[in-house]
Amino acid sequence: MTLLKISKMGHPVLRQVAALVPDPTMPEIRELVENMVETMTEAGGTGVAAPQVFESKRIFTFFVSEERAKAEAERLRISPEDESGVPLTVLVNPEIDFIGDQVDEGWEGCLSIPGLMGIVPRHRSIRYRGFGLDGKLIEREASGFHARVVQHEYDHLDGVLYTERMTDIKSLIFSSEVGYQKPDE
């Protein structure tokens, strides 16, 4: 496996609408995903989309740790029983539908905007589907942090960065300062 370079805000690949993948089972797609996972892990991310590694393809991978899911459920006052971790997931050619109108604000960072975080509104609940590397359809409903991560990575496939979703640019701060802020401040 190979660590890949991460594209940074300002690079044109992050502004493009990524191309559909004709066959998620192709060996070169599996190799790309393996390298994406290694890169995401090394960088300490919870997700990475193909455009972030200079590949304009509709692919992303993510996971949600159990403790992060529970912490977000507590913050949003969602029943912790409704929130759980999500194992490493690869989605090829994903689609998203929003469930309900509830929108929550929360901190987001991005491997393509290192060292900064901002408060971003996202739909609380979504339904998503896409294909795994085996070509089988993956369909899930998600809420809380799980839904936030999927929406963030999906945005990368449409050339959108989280900073464009922010409603108040004053919440864009250095990651090291997040402990001094609250999402509702």
HUSULUR-V473682 format. One record per residue. N is the residue number from 1. RES is the residue in three letters. PSI is psi in degrees with one decimal (* if undefined). Layout:
[[N | RES | PSI] [N | RES | PSI]]
//
This chain:
[[1 | MET | 160.4] [2 | THR | 134.4] [3 | LEU | 132.5] [4 | LEU | 153.4] [5 | LYS | 141.8] [6 | ILE | 127.2] [7 | SER | 142.0] [8 | LYS | 156.4] [9 | MET | 130.5] [10 | GLY | -23.1] [11 | HIS | 136.2] [12 | PRO | -28.6] [13 | VAL | -27.0] [14 | LEU | -6.7] [15 | ARG | -8.4] [16 | GLN | 151.4] [17 | VAL | 120.7] [18 | ALA | 151.4] [19 | ALA | 145.1] [20 | LEU | 148.1] [21 | VAL | 120.9] [22 | PRO | -31.9] [23 | ASP | 106.5] [24 | PRO | -11.0] [25 | THR | 1.0] [26 | MET | 139.8] [27 | PRO | -37.0] [28 | GLU | -26.8] [29 | ILE | -42.6] [30 | ARG | -43.5] [31 | GLU | -43.0] [32 | LEU | -46.3] [33 | VAL | -42.7] [34 | GLU | -41.9] [35 | ASN | -36.0] [36 | MET | -43.7] [37 | VAL | -44.6] [38 | GLU | -42.0] [39 | THR | -46.0] [40 | MET | -45.1] [41 | THR | -47.2] [42 | GLU | -36.0] [43 | ALA | -8.1] [44 | GLY | 26.1] [45 | GLY | 168.0] [46 | THR | -5.4] [47 | GLY | 158.2] [48 | VAL | 139.1] [49 | ALA | 151.7] [50 | ALA | -40.4] [51 | PRO | -25.0] [52 | GLN | -14.8] [53 | VAL | 31.8] [54 | PHE | 25.6] [55 | GLU | 107.5] [56 | SER | 70.2] [57 | LYS | 149.9] [58 | ARG | 74.8] [59 | ILE | 137.0] [60 | PHE | 160.9] [61 | THR | 149.2] [62 | PHE | 168.0] [63 | PHE | 162.3] [64 | VAL | 120.2] [65 | SER | 150.3] [66 | GLU | -45.5] [67 | GLU | -36.3] [68 | ARG | -40.0] [69 | ALA | -44.5] [70 | LYS | -40.9] [71 | ALA | -42.0] [72 | GLU | -38.8] [73 | ALA | -42.5] [74 | GLU | -44.3] [75 | ARG | -39.5] [76 | LEU | -1.6] [77 | ARG | 38.7] [78 | ILE | 145.1] [79 | SER | 123.7] [80 | PRO | -24.8] [81 | GLU | -23.3] [82 | ASP | -8.7] [83 | GLU | 133.4] [84 | SER | 168.0] [85 | GLY | 163.6] [86 | VAL | 127.0] [87 | PRO | 166.4] [88 | LEU | 125.4] [89 | THR | 137.4] [90 | VAL | 130.1] [91 | LEU | 124.9] [92 | VAL | 132.6] [93 | ASN | 51.3] [94 | PRO | 159.8] [95 | GLU | 150.9] [96 | ILE | 140.9] [97 | ASP | 139.3] [98 | PHE | 142.2] [99 | ILE | 116.2] [100 | GLY | -176.5] [101 | ASP | -3.0] [102 | GLN | 125.4] [103 | VAL | 134.9] [104 | ASP | 149.3] [105 | GLU | 143.5] [106 | GLY | 159.7] [107 | TRP | 138.5] [108 | GLU | 143.8] [109 | GLY | 177.2] [110 | CYS | 137.8] [111 | LEU | -24.1] [112 | SER | -5.2] [113 | ILE | 66.9] [114 | PRO | 140.8] [115 | GLY | -4.2] [116 | LEU | 154.3] [117 | MET | 156.2] [118 | GLY | 163.0] [119 | ILE | 125.5] [120 | VAL | 130.5] [121 | PRO | 136.2] [122 | ARG | 153.4] [123 | HIS | 137.0] [124 | ARG | -39.0] [125 | SER | 138.6] [126 | ILE | 164.7] [127 | ARG | 131.7] [128 | TYR | 158.3] [129 | ARG | 152.6] [130 | GLY | -179.4] [131 | PHE | 143.3] [132 | GLY | 176.7] [133 | LEU | -15.2] [134 | ASP | -0.2] [135 | GLY | -0.7] [136 | LYS | 145.1] [137 | LEU | 133.8] [138 | ILE | 125.5] [139 | GLU | 130.8] [140 | ARG | 157.8] [141 | GLU | 146.5] [142 | ALA | 151.4] [143 | SER | 170.8] [144 | GLY | -138.6] [145 | PHE | -36.2] [146 | HIS | -49.3] [147 | ALA | -38.9] [148 | ARG | -46.2] [149 | VAL | -45.3] [150 | VAL | -43.9] [151 | GLN | -40.8] [152 | HIS | -50.1] [153 | GLU | -38.1] [154 | TYR | -40.4] [155 | ASP | -38.4] [156 | HIS | -32.1] [157 | LEU | -19.3] [158 | ASP | 11.2] [159 | GLY | 28.6] [160 | VAL | 131.4] [161 | LEU | 155.4] [162 | TYR | -28.1] [163 | THR | -27.0] [164 | GLU | -17.0] [165 | ARG | -14.8] [166 | MET | 143.2] [167 | THR | -14.7] [168 | ASP | 106.8] [169 | ILE | -18.3] [170 | LYS | -16.7] [171 | SER | -4.3] [172 | LEU | 113.0] [173 | ILE | 168.7] [174 | PHE | 140.5] [175 | SER | -35.5] [176 | SER | -15.9] [177 | GLU | -2.3] [178 | VAL | -34.8] [179 | GLY | -18.6] [180 | TYR | -2.9] [181 | GLN | 159.7] [182 | LYS | 147.7] [183 | PRO | -27.5] [184 | ASP | 11.1] [185 | GLU | *]]
//
